[in-house]
């Protein structure tokens, strides 16, 4: 389904403060290329999902109800919509709103009671006015009113209704859902807020452009001399088979085993550079948000993570050994709608956290393939090029430089699915995936000593700024110990960190 909008007030013209151009929300975002024809018969991309008698669908056609032109992201305001063109037999459960600083690319759920008279949906009995913009002294289209439906006993309201008049909306506007079919939601991104006490949030029930050398397959890493060490037998490391079949399986990260680079210096340097020519990514497929979405976690392996660099005012300096470690795992996640198979957003991991970016905010190449930029040495993922500074000071911090370069990897052409629990025995996990210990040795160095080595090049007032920036870094960046593999991360069986 494509987005469409019928303006209730066609005389209203948005004007951006900066360039007198209509704000982005006045355009509708569509993926660069049509969606492929999905295989039939398994329910994926069929348009509806059956949740045990409650059938739901996505609605992405809207009528504009009310808009503000100040506040919210980029101070461009937000627009509030009523879903339209609801399929026959389905009912709206809430309205939609979005900041004006991005193209229209939204959807809400509509629901249908497909049970045999179990009464999963019900009209609200009344409405409560929870907020209005009457006293708001900002640019807005008339006055907006936000209403909370009053559910019957045993039901819950899972959305709000927005009107442009003070009259209560009709109870036919939305449906409430029986309580046993509902669950708590998490706050998602901020949409808009005002000074009189309201903030509006969303709720949420080919990766291309790995722009740095150093990536490789796990098999290549093992075949080119990676070694397995055992505590107490450090003088006798063992070569690892190409599939990792001789790696210890399962258990906890108890420090009994770790992986390291080859002993030979020439081989060590070669392995650090990776092998981009034959590199591929590893896909973990998992259902998310009540199986309304499928997440494709795209894991990339780097044999070595280079040292960090710091920006201190106008000076860029290398931080010695800080940040170096063997065996770096990074990922991005593609969130796909199970209703129509459309890419909705991409998660970009950045060390200890990350950011979800809507499809409307992505860069695409070769059709619907989103571009991912990987930062120099640190391998953090970003949706665009730039010099990203990590730290609380805008002029002092760790540099994460991401840019277009000579090298890239088309992950859509070079991937393997390594895990998909819901498919049962169809996908056989490689042995290395169930290796739960560290992919690199503990690197012993004194952080203070490393800082002192570089501080001698800085003026006095900048030394303390550098020390503060380094002290704020998460352990993933300092990286004195080798990281664990993908399956040991908390997002493997849950949602991403934000």
C-alpha beads as a LAMMPS data file, in Angstrom:
LAMMPS data file: protein, C-alpha beads

498 atoms
496 bonds

1 atom types
1 bond types

-500.0 500.0 xlo xhi
-500.0 500.0 ylo yhi
-500.0 500.0 zlo zhi

Masses

1 110.0

Atoms # bond

1 1 1 0.000 0.000 0.000
2 1 1 1.344 3.425 -0.864
3 1 1 0.910 6.540 1.207
4 1 1 -1.639 9.098 0.081
5 1 1 -3.017 12.203 1.741
6 1 1 -6.160 14.222 1.233
7 1 1 -5.774 17.612 2.895
8 1 1 -8.857 18.713 4.817
9 1 1 -7.631 22.317 4.580
10 1 1 -6.254 22.627 1.019
11 1 1 -5.776 26.371 1.458
12 1 1 -3.010 25.811 4.015
13 1 1 0.485 26.090 2.527
14 1 1 3.492 25.001 4.580
15 1 1 6.505 27.301 4.428
16 1 1 9.866 26.382 5.891
17 1 1 11.566 29.098 7.883
18 1 1 14.882 28.539 6.161
19 1 1 14.157 28.484 2.456
20 1 1 10.419 29.122 1.971
21 1 1 10.025 25.607 0.608
22 1 1 7.275 23.196 1.693
23 1 1 8.465 21.006 4.584
24 1 1 9.422 17.398 3.831
25 1 1 6.123 15.967 5.078
26 1 1 4.410 17.513 2.048
27 1 1 6.066 14.816 -0.061
28 1 1 5.378 11.101 0.199
29 1 1 8.287 8.694 0.485
30 1 1 8.408 5.579 -1.639
31 1 1 11.182 3.042 -2.000
32 1 1 13.240 3.609 -5.159
33 1 1 12.100 0.367 -6.803
34 1 1 8.903 -1.708 -6.757
35 1 1 8.764 -4.562 -4.267
36 1 1 9.514 -8.033 -5.645
37 1 1 6.836 -10.663 -6.122
38 1 1 6.998 -12.638 -2.884
39 1 1 6.414 -16.426 -2.846
40 1 1 2.807 -17.298 -2.045
41 1 1 1.399 -19.724 0.482
42 1 1 3.216 -18.949 3.747
43 1 1 1.325 -15.796 4.723
44 1 1 4.254 -13.390 4.351
45 1 1 3.394 -10.103 2.609
46 1 1 -0.240 -11.163 2.170
47 1 1 -1.519 -7.845 3.544
48 1 1 -3.003 -9.167 6.801
49 1 1 -1.846 -11.087 9.864
50 1 1 -4.156 -13.261 11.987
51 1 1 -3.455 -13.020 15.724
52 1 1 -5.695 -15.829 16.876
53 1 1 -8.989 -14.373 15.693
54 1 1 -7.867 -10.753 15.597
55 1 1 -6.913 -9.943 12.032
56 1 1 -4.791 -6.833 11.515
57 1 1 -3.543 -4.887 8.515
58 1 1 -1.440 -1.804 7.859
59 1 1 -3.122 1.399 6.701
60 1 1 -0.921 4.073 5.159
61 1 1 -3.498 6.380 3.553
62 1 1 -4.520 9.430 5.559
63 1 1 -6.617 12.579 5.775
64 1 1 -4.931 15.521 7.459
65 1 1 -6.727 16.694 10.617
66 1 1 -4.478 19.283 12.259
67 1 1 -0.895 20.538 12.076
68 1 1 1.538 22.707 13.996
69 1 1 4.392 24.593 12.349
70 1 1 6.667 25.002 15.356
71 1 1 8.201 22.668 17.903
72 1 1 9.313 19.093 17.449
73 1 1 12.385 17.937 15.503
74 1 1 14.060 20.821 13.631
75 1 1 11.313 23.106 15.012
76 1 1 9.141 22.374 11.967
77 1 1 6.112 21.123 13.874
78 1 1 4.063 17.985 13.308
79 1 1 0.951 16.864 11.439
80 1 1 -1.876 14.679 12.749
81 1 1 -3.854 12.376 10.457
82 1 1 -6.973 10.237 10.401
83 1 1 -6.503 6.879 8.629
84 1 1 -8.563 6.573 5.452
85 1 1 -9.491 3.897 2.904
86 1 1 -9.884 1.270 5.623
87 1 1 -10.486 -2.206 4.122
88 1 1 -14.032 -3.535 4.412
89 1 1 -14.659 -5.128 7.799
90 1 1 -11.637 -3.484 9.437
91 1 1 -11.687 -0.646 11.975
92 1 1 -9.221 2.037 13.002
93 1 1 -7.724 1.679 16.495
94 1 1 -5.954 5.050 16.590
95 1 1 -4.781 8.042 14.554
96 1 1 -1.332 8.826 13.144
97 1 1 1.079 11.725 13.646
98 1 1 4.539 12.509 12.316
99 1 1 7.128 15.314 12.540
100 1 1 7.116 17.677 9.574
101 1 1 10.881 17.326 9.067
102 1 1 10.686 14.062 7.096
103 1 1 8.651 12.813 4.117
104 1 1 5.328 11.170 4.888
105 1 1 6.085 7.505 5.501
106 1 1 3.769 6.150 8.136
107 1 1 1.165 3.570 8.902
108 1 1 -1.237 2.505 11.612
109 1 1 -2.927 -0.785 12.344
110 1 1 -6.528 -1.506 11.511
111 1 1 -8.237 -4.507 13.085
112 1 1 -11.001 -6.962 12.247
113 1 1 -12.709 -9.439 14.552
114 1 1 -12.334 -12.714 12.666
115 1 1 -13.364 -14.882 15.616
116 1 1 -16.656 -16.714 16.011
117 1 1 -18.499 -14.163 18.093
118 1 1 -15.813 -13.750 20.763
119 1 1 -16.136 -9.963 20.831
120 1 1 -12.459 -9.077 20.373
121 1 1 -13.294 -5.510 19.280
122 1 1 -15.730 -3.046 20.809
123 1 1 -16.781 0.570 20.359
124 1 1 -15.648 3.000 23.067
125 1 1 -18.362 4.127 25.459
126 1 1 -17.166 7.737 25.533
127 1 1 -14.140 9.996 25.085
128 1 1 -12.008 12.080 27.435
129 1 1 -10.412 15.266 26.137
130 1 1 -6.806 14.987 27.313
131 1 1 -5.339 18.064 25.582
132 1 1 -6.099 20.912 23.209
133 1 1 -3.992 23.583 21.545
134 1 1 -6.450 26.410 22.279
135 1 1 -3.999 28.246 24.545
136 1 1 -0.954 27.465 22.428
137 1 1 0.696 30.574 21.022
138 1 1 2.401 29.037 17.986
139 1 1 1.741 28.731 14.265
140 1 1 -0.907 26.066 13.783
141 1 1 -3.789 25.146 11.498
142 1 1 -6.756 26.081 13.663
143 1 1 -7.009 24.227 16.972
144 1 1 -6.244 20.578 17.639
145 1 1 -7.973 18.349 20.202
146 1 1 -6.635 14.973 21.371
147 1 1 -9.147 12.479 22.770
148 1 1 -8.688 9.222 24.666
149 1 1 -11.410 6.626 23.994
150 1 1 -13.142 5.218 27.081
151 1 1 -13.133 1.421 26.687
152 1 1 -15.844 -0.907 28.006
153 1 1 -14.907 -3.185 30.899
154 1 1 -12.455 -5.836 29.756
155 1 1 -11.181 -3.751 26.834
156 1 1 -8.359 -1.261 26.291
157 1 1 -7.936 1.792 24.096
158 1 1 -4.702 1.415 22.134
159 1 1 -4.709 4.763 20.335
160 1 1 -6.017 8.325 20.376
161 1 1 -8.377 10.338 18.197
162 1 1 -7.507 13.858 16.991
163 1 1 -10.088 16.425 15.887
164 1 1 -10.073 20.022 14.742
165 1 1 -13.226 20.915 16.696
166 1 1 -14.155 20.731 20.392
167 1 1 -17.043 18.367 19.662
168 1 1 -16.583 14.803 20.860
169 1 1 -15.855 12.388 18.031
170 1 1 -18.295 9.636 17.178
171 1 1 -17.866 6.306 18.963
172 1 1 -17.827 4.795 15.466
173 1 1 -14.422 6.387 14.770
174 1 1 -12.305 3.713 16.456
175 1 1 -12.497 0.367 18.175
176 1 1 -11.109 -0.771 21.519
177 1 1 -9.429 -4.172 21.830
178 1 1 -10.155 -6.897 24.357
179 1 1 -7.530 -6.726 27.102
180 1 1 -6.114 -10.221 26.587
181 1 1 -5.163 -9.212 23.027
182 1 1 -3.137 -6.204 24.169
183 1 1 0.281 -5.654 25.667
184 1 1 2.380 -2.745 26.893
185 1 1 4.188 -0.613 24.302
186 1 1 7.507 1.200 24.423
187 1 1 8.043 4.847 23.596
188 1 1 9.717 5.237 20.253
189 1 1 10.938 8.471 18.665
190 1 1 9.780 11.930 19.775
191 1 1 7.217 13.446 17.395
192 1 1 6.302 16.793 18.917
193 1 1 5.913 18.647 22.214
194 1 1 4.649 21.930 23.611
195 1 1 5.302 24.159 26.578
196 1 1 1.939 23.376 28.168
197 1 1 2.847 19.884 29.215
198 1 1 2.319 17.490 26.294
199 1 1 4.860 15.440 24.383
200 1 1 3.882 13.178 21.498
201 1 1 5.881 9.991 20.944
202 1 1 5.570 7.142 18.516
203 1 1 5.045 3.671 19.949
204 1 1 6.262 0.427 18.572
205 1 1 4.343 -2.844 19.530
206 1 1 21.409 -5.413 0.451
207 1 1 23.330 -3.534 2.969
208 1 1 25.871 -1.716 0.802
209 1 1 28.907 0.409 1.488
210 1 1 31.100 -1.303 4.083
211 1 1 33.564 1.468 3.340
212 1 1 36.743 0.165 4.981
213 1 1 39.224 -2.601 4.462
214 1 1 39.535 -5.311 7.086
215 1 1 36.333 -7.299 6.617
216 1 1 36.506 -11.048 5.942
217 1 1 34.558 -14.258 6.291
218 1 1 34.986 -16.264 9.467
219 1 1 36.159 -19.245 7.393
220 1 1 38.926 -17.157 5.789
221 1 1 40.036 -15.964 9.233
222 1 1 40.309 -19.541 10.458
223 1 1 41.987 -20.844 7.291
224 1 1 44.641 -18.138 7.458
225 1 1 46.067 -18.982 10.819
226 1 1 43.672 -17.952 13.610
227 1 1 44.482 -19.890 16.783
228 1 1 42.429 -21.198 19.716
229 1 1 44.043 -20.723 23.114
230 1 1 43.181 -22.592 26.314
231 1 1 43.850 -21.223 29.784
232 1 1 46.778 -23.052 31.340
233 1 1 48.013 -24.231 27.929
234 1 1 48.960 -20.877 26.438
235 1 1 52.155 -22.267 24.895
236 1 1 50.231 -24.782 22.814
237 1 1 47.482 -23.026 20.790
238 1 1 45.451 -25.047 18.297
239 1 1 44.673 -24.219 14.662
240 1 1 40.939 -23.767 14.065
241 1 1 39.145 -25.746 11.367
242 1 1 37.483 -23.703 8.576
243 1 1 33.983 -24.162 10.038
244 1 1 35.086 -23.856 13.661
245 1 1 34.118 -27.461 14.361
246 1 1 36.834 -27.785 17.030
247 1 1 35.735 -24.692 18.960
248 1 1 34.132 -25.317 22.376
249 1 1 30.358 -25.109 22.099
250 1 1 27.938 -23.334 24.425
251 1 1 28.641 -22.584 28.060
252 1 1 29.491 -19.188 29.507
253 1 1 32.320 -16.792 28.803
254 1 1 34.468 -18.050 31.669
255 1 1 37.844 -16.993 30.278
256 1 1 38.886 -20.585 29.618
257 1 1 39.273 -20.075 25.850
258 1 1 40.007 -17.255 23.431
259 1 1 40.974 -16.743 19.784
260 1 1 44.031 -14.850 18.554
261 1 1 45.845 -13.929 15.351
262 1 1 48.603 -16.117 13.855
263 1 1 51.939 -16.078 15.685
264 1 1 53.986 -15.301 12.577
265 1 1 54.262 -11.519 12.200
266 1 1 53.835 -11.526 8.424
267 1 1 50.756 -13.744 8.646
268 1 1 49.432 -11.614 11.490
269 1 1 49.704 -8.413 9.454
270 1 1 48.051 -10.068 6.449
271 1 1 45.102 -11.329 8.498
272 1 1 44.603 -7.896 10.072
273 1 1 43.923 -6.505 6.588
274 1 1 41.073 -8.950 6.018
275 1 1 39.955 -10.197 2.611
276 1 1 37.319 -7.946 1.113
277 1 1 37.321 -9.749 -2.238
278 1 1 35.657 -12.881 -0.857
279 1 1 33.936 -11.334 2.167
280 1 1 30.281 -11.920 3.002
281 1 1 27.852 -11.068 5.766
282 1 1 25.896 -13.334 8.105
283 1 1 22.124 -13.012 8.493
284 1 1 20.105 -13.748 11.624
285 1 1 16.368 -13.826 10.873
286 1 1 13.904 -13.307 13.727
287 1 1 10.249 -12.255 14.121
288 1 1 9.714 -9.013 16.059
289 1 1 6.900 -6.969 17.595
290 1 1 4.355 -9.751 17.767
291 1 1 5.490 -11.228 14.440
292 1 1 4.265 -8.144 12.564
293 1 1 7.841 -7.547 11.434
294 1 1 10.834 -9.643 10.470
295 1 1 14.274 -8.422 11.515
296 1 1 17.282 -9.291 9.377
297 1 1 20.305 -8.725 11.597
298 1 1 23.253 -8.388 9.209
299 1 1 26.503 -9.299 10.977
300 1 1 29.906 -8.320 9.624
301 1 1 33.186 -9.802 10.859
302 1 1 36.501 -7.928 11.011
303 1 1 39.635 -9.857 12.059
304 1 1 41.022 -6.715 13.707
305 1 1 39.758 -3.427 15.138
306 1 1 42.259 -0.592 14.768
307 1 1 43.231 2.014 17.346
308 1 1 40.978 4.955 18.122
309 1 1 41.667 8.530 17.070
310 1 1 40.637 11.596 19.027
311 1 1 39.679 15.070 17.882
312 1 1 40.754 17.748 20.350
313 1 1 39.547 21.099 19.045
314 1 1 41.383 21.430 15.704
315 1 1 43.884 18.605 16.350
316 1 1 43.432 14.913 15.451
317 1 1 45.692 12.471 17.305
318 1 1 46.107 8.713 17.416
319 1 1 45.444 7.117 20.808
320 1 1 48.163 4.503 20.831
321 1 1 46.706 1.087 21.618
322 1 1 43.365 2.350 22.909
323 1 1 40.562 0.644 20.984
324 1 1 42.658 -2.128 19.442
325 1 1 41.335 -5.669 19.671
326 1 1 41.146 -8.897 17.678
327 1 1 37.883 -10.220 16.266
328 1 1 35.387 -7.392 15.823
329 1 1 31.674 -8.105 15.247
330 1 1 29.382 -5.296 14.060
331 1 1 25.875 -5.316 12.648
332 1 1 22.976 -3.431 11.140
333 1 1 19.375 -4.639 11.247
334 1 1 16.764 -4.355 8.505
335 1 1 13.181 -4.296 9.801
336 1 1 10.740 -5.687 7.219
337 1 1 6.949 -5.422 7.391
338 1 1 5.297 -8.830 7.411
339 1 1 2.186 -7.226 5.923
340 1 1 3.693 -6.290 2.568
341 1 1 7.411 -7.152 2.666
342 1 1 8.469 -3.498 2.648
343 1 1 11.600 -2.224 4.375
344 1 1 10.446 0.108 7.164
345 1 1 13.646 1.027 9.007
346 1 1 17.301 0.139 9.535
347 1 1 19.184 -0.052 12.836
348 1 1 22.745 1.275 12.770
349 1 1 24.873 -0.093 15.616
350 1 1 27.433 2.224 17.169
351 1 1 29.574 0.498 19.789
352 1 1 27.383 0.188 22.931
353 1 1 24.142 1.390 21.325
354 1 1 22.683 2.494 18.041
355 1 1 19.950 4.323 16.154
356 1 1 16.874 3.330 14.151
357 1 1 16.463 5.278 10.897
358 1 1 13.182 5.233 8.972
359 1 1 13.408 4.108 5.355
360 1 1 12.566 7.670 4.342
361 1 1 15.846 8.839 5.885
362 1 1 18.114 6.312 4.149
363 1 1 20.398 6.537 1.149
364 1 1 19.713 3.906 -1.510
365 1 1 21.728 2.471 -4.383
366 1 1 20.802 -0.039 -7.072
367 1 1 17.104 -0.090 -6.289
368 1 1 15.985 -0.719 -2.723
369 1 1 19.413 -1.462 -1.242
370 1 1 20.152 0.892 1.685
371 1 1 23.696 2.202 2.028
372 1 1 25.618 1.670 5.263
373 1 1 28.841 3.536 6.002
374 1 1 31.322 1.851 8.332
375 1 1 33.639 4.092 10.343
376 1 1 37.413 3.940 10.064
377 1 1 38.975 1.432 12.503
378 1 1 35.981 1.390 14.883
379 1 1 33.498 -0.031 12.329
380 1 1 30.468 1.775 13.807
381 1 1 27.623 1.979 11.273
382 1 1 26.113 5.228 9.975
383 1 1 23.430 6.085 7.395
384 1 1 25.467 8.875 5.819
385 1 1 29.007 10.136 5.437
386 1 1 30.560 12.420 8.003
387 1 1 32.982 12.844 10.885
388 1 1 30.982 11.630 13.881
389 1 1 32.347 12.619 17.276
390 1 1 31.755 10.362 20.269
391 1 1 31.584 12.196 23.587
392 1 1 29.667 14.935 25.382
393 1 1 31.853 17.782 24.072
394 1 1 31.169 18.977 20.537
395 1 1 34.858 19.786 19.999
396 1 1 36.553 16.939 21.879
397 1 1 35.900 13.227 21.472
398 1 1 36.662 10.010 19.646
399 1 1 36.447 10.317 15.869
400 1 1 34.276 7.942 13.884
401 1 1 34.948 8.922 10.281
402 1 1 32.609 7.414 7.698
403 1 1 32.958 8.275 4.042
404 1 1 32.703 7.029 0.500
405 1 1 35.833 5.251 -0.561
406 1 1 37.238 3.040 -3.241
407 1 1 36.095 -0.160 -1.538
408 1 1 32.617 -1.447 -0.773
409 1 1 30.804 -4.727 -0.296
410 1 1 27.441 -5.562 -1.832
411 1 1 25.998 -7.589 1.025
412 1 1 22.910 -8.408 -1.023
413 1 1 25.106 -10.514 -3.291
414 1 1 27.370 -11.943 -0.585
415 1 1 25.507 -13.309 2.412
416 1 1 24.571 -16.499 4.222
417 1 1 21.681 -17.091 6.626
418 1 1 23.200 -18.578 9.785
419 1 1 20.214 -18.633 12.141
420 1 1 16.406 -18.561 11.937
421 1 1 14.893 -20.399 14.908
422 1 1 11.326 -20.208 13.629
423 1 1 12.282 -22.233 10.546
424 1 1 13.271 -25.220 12.674
425 1 1 15.936 -27.519 11.167
426 1 1 15.858 -25.754 7.789
427 1 1 18.822 -23.544 8.766
428 1 1 21.835 -25.321 10.279
429 1 1 23.896 -22.998 12.454
430 1 1 27.676 -23.125 11.848
431 1 1 29.742 -24.321 14.839
432 1 1 31.491 -20.965 15.243
433 1 1 28.134 -19.297 15.976
434 1 1 27.806 -21.305 19.197
435 1 1 31.321 -20.454 20.374
436 1 1 30.487 -18.277 23.399
437 1 1 33.967 -17.218 24.497
438 1 1 36.064 -14.270 23.359
439 1 1 37.117 -13.764 19.745
440 1 1 40.298 -12.014 20.818
441 1 1 42.806 -12.065 23.674
442 1 1 42.890 -9.659 26.576
443 1 1 45.178 -6.796 25.566
444 1 1 47.120 -5.465 28.530
445 1 1 47.929 -1.787 28.440
446 1 1 47.597 1.114 30.823
447 1 1 45.069 3.619 29.531
448 1 1 46.653 6.455 31.499
449 1 1 50.061 5.651 30.019
450 1 1 48.624 5.691 26.495
451 1 1 46.991 9.056 27.134
452 1 1 50.198 10.516 28.567
453 1 1 52.031 9.551 25.379
454 1 1 49.738 11.722 23.272
455 1 1 49.103 14.524 25.762
456 1 1 52.600 15.868 25.286
457 1 1 51.480 17.112 21.874
458 1 1 48.580 19.118 23.352
459 1 1 48.355 22.516 25.059
460 1 1 47.603 22.347 28.768
461 1 1 43.900 23.202 28.606
462 1 1 43.256 20.464 26.060
463 1 1 44.871 17.701 28.110
464 1 1 42.062 17.620 30.665
465 1 1 39.484 17.724 27.859
466 1 1 41.043 14.638 26.272
467 1 1 41.146 12.787 29.597
468 1 1 37.470 13.541 30.178
469 1 1 36.511 12.366 26.685
470 1 1 38.330 9.041 27.123
471 1 1 36.820 8.515 30.588
472 1 1 33.318 8.725 29.078
473 1 1 33.925 5.970 26.535
474 1 1 32.000 2.693 26.919
475 1 1 33.978 -0.490 27.515
476 1 1 33.239 -1.626 23.951
477 1 1 35.392 1.241 22.653
478 1 1 38.268 0.854 25.113
479 1 1 38.297 -2.844 24.190
480 1 1 41.005 -4.270 26.405
481 1 1 39.345 -7.672 26.005
482 1 1 38.255 -9.443 22.847
483 1 1 34.518 -9.296 22.097
484 1 1 32.160 -12.232 22.205
485 1 1 30.291 -13.400 19.105
486 1 1 26.836 -12.396 17.816
487 1 1 24.887 -15.004 19.774
488 1 1 26.222 -13.648 23.071
489 1 1 24.811 -10.162 22.456
490 1 1 21.622 -9.193 24.295
491 1 1 19.956 -8.161 21.033
492 1 1 20.250 -11.706 19.641
493 1 1 16.961 -12.732 21.228
494 1 1 15.549 -9.251 21.921
495 1 1 15.289 -5.801 20.430
496 1 1 18.166 -3.486 19.625
497 1 1 19.777 -1.086 22.095
498 1 1 18.892 2.565 21.565

Bonds

1 1 1 2
2 1 2 3
3 1 3 4
4 1 4 5
5 1 5 6
6 1 6 7
7 1 7 8
8 1 8 9
9 1 9 10
10 1 10 11
11 1 11 12
12 1 12 13
13 1 13 14
14 1 14 15
15 1 15 16
16 1 16 17
17 1 17 18
18 1 18 19
19 1 19 20
20 1 20 21
21 1 21 22
22 1 22 23
23 1 23 24
24 1 24 25
25 1 25 26
26 1 26 27
27 1 27 28
28 1 28 29
29 1 29 30
30 1 30 31
31 1 31 32
32 1 32 33
33 1 33 34
34 1 34 35
35 1 35 36
36 1 36 37
37 1 37 38
38 1 38 39
39 1 39 40
40 1 40 41
41 1 41 42
42 1 42 43
43 1 43 44
44 1 44 45
45 1 45 46
46 1 46 47
47 1 47 48
48 1 48 49
49 1 49 50
50 1 50 51
51 1 51 52
52 1 52 53
53 1 53 54
54 1 54 55
55 1 55 56
56 1 56 57
57 1 57 58
58 1 58 59
59 1 59 60
60 1 60 61
61 1 61 62
62 1 62 63
63 1 63 64
64 1 64 65
65 1 65 66
66 1 66 67
67 1 67 68
68 1 68 69
69 1 69 70
70 1 70 71
71 1 71 72
72 1 72 73
73 1 73 74
74 1 74 75
75 1 75 76
76 1 76 77
77 1 77 78
78 1 78 79
79 1 79 80
80 1 80 81
81 1 81 82
82 1 82 83
83 1 83 84
84 1 84 85
85 1 85 86
86 1 86 87
87 1 87 88
88 1 88 89
89 1 89 90
90 1 90 91
91 1 91 92
92 1 92 93
93 1 93 94
94 1 94 95
95 1 95 96
96 1 96 97
97 1 97 98
98 1 98 99
99 1 99 100
100 1 100 101
101 1 101 102
102 1 102 103
103 1 103 104
104 1 104 105
105 1 105 106
106 1 106 107
107 1 107 108
108 1 108 109
109 1 109 110
110 1 110 111
111 1 111 112
112 1 112 113
113 1 113 114
114 1 114 115
115 1 115 116
116 1 116 117
117 1 117 118
118 1 118 119
119 1 119 120
120 1 120 121
121 1 121 122
122 1 122 123
123 1 123 124
124 1 124 125
125 1 125 126
126 1 126 127
127 1 127 128
128 1 128 129
129 1 129 130
130 1 130 131
131 1 131 132
132 1 132 133
133 1 133 134
134 1 134 135
135 1 135 136
136 1 136 137
137 1 137 138
138 1 138 139
139 1 139 140
140 1 140 141
141 1 141 142
142 1 142 143
143 1 143 144
144 1 144 145
145 1 145 146
146 1 146 147
147 1 147 148
148 1 148 149
149 1 149 150
150 1 150 151
151 1 151 152
152 1 152 153
153 1 153 154
154 1 154 155
155 1 155 156
156 1 156 157
157 1 157 158
158 1 158 159
159 1 159 160
160 1 160 161
161 1 161 162
162 1 162 163
163 1 163 164
164 1 164 165
165 1 165 166
166 1 166 167
167 1 167 168
168 1 168 169
169 1 169 170
170 1 170 171
171 1 171 172
172 1 172 173
173 1 173 174
174 1 174 175
175 1 175 176
176 1 176 177
177 1 177 178
178 1 178 179
179 1 179 180
180 1 180 181
181 1 181 182
182 1 182 183
183 1 183 184
184 1 184 185
185 1 185 186
186 1 186 187
187 1 187 188
188 1 188 189
189 1 189 190
190 1 190 191
191 1 191 192
192 1 192 193
193 1 193 194
194 1 194 195
195 1 195 196
196 1 196 197
197 1 197 198
198 1 198 199
199 1 199 200
200 1 200 201
201 1 201 202
202 1 202 203
203 1 203 204
204 1 204 205
205 1 206 207
206 1 207 208
207 1 208 209
208 1 209 210
209 1 210 211
210 1 211 212
211 1 212 213
212 1 213 214
213 1 214 215
214 1 215 216
215 1 216 217
216 1 217 218
217 1 218 219
218 1 219 220
219 1 220 221
220 1 221 222
221 1 222 223
222 1 223 224
223 1 224 225
224 1 225 226
225 1 226 227
226 1 227 228
227 1 228 229
228 1 229 230
229 1 230 231
230 1 231 232
231 1 232 233
232 1 233 234
233 1 234 235
234 1 235 236
235 1 236 237
236 1 237 238
237 1 238 239
238 1 239 240
239 1 240 241
240 1 241 242
241 1 242 243
242 1 243 244
243 1 244 245
244 1 245 246
245 1 246 247
246 1 247 248
247 1 248 249
248 1 249 250
249 1 250 251
250 1 251 252
251 1 252 253
252 1 253 254
253 1 254 255
254 1 255 256
255 1 256 257
256 1 257 258
257 1 258 259
258 1 259 260
259 1 260 261
260 1 261 262
261 1 262 263
262 1 263 264
263 1 264 265
264 1 265 266
265 1 266 267
266 1 267 268
267 1 268 269
268 1 269 270
269 1 270 271
270 1 271 272
271 1 272 273
272 1 273 274
273 1 274 275
274 1 275 276
275 1 276 277
276 1 277 278
277 1 278 279
278 1 279 280
279 1 280 281
280 1 281 282
281 1 282 283
282 1 283 284
283 1 284 285
284 1 285 286
285 1 286 287
286 1 287 288
287 1 288 289
288 1 289 290
289 1 290 291
290 1 291 292
291 1 292 293
292 1 293 294
293 1 294 295
294 1 295 296
295 1 296 297
296 1 297 298
297 1 298 299
298 1 299 300
299 1 300 301
300 1 301 302
301 1 302 303
302 1 303 304
303 1 304 305
304 1 305 306
305 1 306 307
306 1 307 308
307 1 308 309
308 1 309 310
309 1 310 311
310 1 311 312
311 1 312 313
312 1 313 314
313 1 314 315
314 1 315 316
315 1 316 317
316 1 317 318
317 1 318 319
318 1 319 320
319 1 320 321
320 1 321 322
321 1 322 323
322 1 323 324
323 1 324 325
324 1 325 326
325 1 326 327
326 1 327 328
327 1 328 329
328 1 329 330
329 1 330 331
330 1 331 332
331 1 332 333
332 1 333 334
333 1 334 335
334 1 335 336
335 1 336 337
336 1 337 338
337 1 338 339
338 1 339 340
339 1 340 341
340 1 341 342
341 1 342 343
342 1 343 344
343 1 344 345
344 1 345 346
345 1 346 347
346 1 347 348
347 1 348 349
348 1 349 350
349 1 350 351
350 1 351 352
351 1 352 353
352 1 353 354
353 1 354 355
354 1 355 356
355 1 356 357
356 1 357 358
357 1 358 359
358 1 359 360
359 1 360 361
360 1 361 362
361 1 362 363
362 1 363 364
363 1 364 365
364 1 365 366
365 1 366 367
366 1 367 368
367 1 368 369
368 1 369 370
369 1 370 371
370 1 371 372
371 1 372 373
372 1 373 374
373 1 374 375
374 1 375 376
375 1 376 377
376 1 377 378
377 1 378 379
378 1 379 380
379 1 380 381
380 1 381 382
381 1 382 383
382 1 383 384
383 1 384 385
384 1 385 386
385 1 386 387
386 1 387 388
387 1 388 389
388 1 389 390
389 1 390 391
390 1 391 392
391 1 392 393
392 1 393 394
393 1 394 395
394 1 395 396
395 1 396 397
396 1 397 398
397 1 398 399
398 1 399 400
399 1 400 401
400 1 401 402
401 1 402 403
402 1 403 404
403 1 404 405
404 1 405 406
405 1 406 407
406 1 407 408
407 1 408 409
408 1 409 410
409 1 410 411
410 1 411 412
411 1 412 413
412 1 413 414
413 1 414 415
414 1 415 416
415 1 416 417
416 1 417 418
417 1 418 419
418 1 419 420
419 1 420 421
420 1 421 422
421 1 422 423
422 1 423 424
423 1 424 425
424 1 425 426
425 1 426 427
426 1 427 428
427 1 428 429
428 1 429 430
429 1 430 431
430 1 431 432
431 1 432 433
432 1 433 434
433 1 434 435
434 1 435 436
435 1 436 437
436 1 437 438
437 1 438 439
438 1 439 440
439 1 440 441
440 1 441 442
441 1 442 443
442 1 443 444
443 1 444 445
444 1 445 446
445 1 446 447
446 1 447 448
447 1 448 449
448 1 449 450
449 1 450 451
450 1 451 452
451 1 452 453
452 1 453 454
453 1 454 455
454 1 455 456
455 1 456 457
456 1 457 458
457 1 458 459
458 1 459 460
459 1 460 461
460 1 461 462
461 1 462 463
462 1 463 464
463 1 464 465
464 1 465 466
465 1 466 467
466 1 467 468
467 1 468 469
468 1 469 470
469 1 470 471
470 1 471 472
471 1 472 473
472 1 473 474
473 1 474 475
474 1 475 476
475 1 476 477
476 1 477 478
477 1 478 479
478 1 479 480
479 1 480 481
480 1 481 482
481 1 482 483
482 1 483 484
483 1 484 485
484 1 485 486
485 1 486 487
486 1 487 488
487 1 488 489
488 1 489 490
489 1 490 491
490 1 491 492
491 1 492 493
492 1 493 494
493 1 494 495
494 1 495 496
495 1 496 497
496 1 497 498
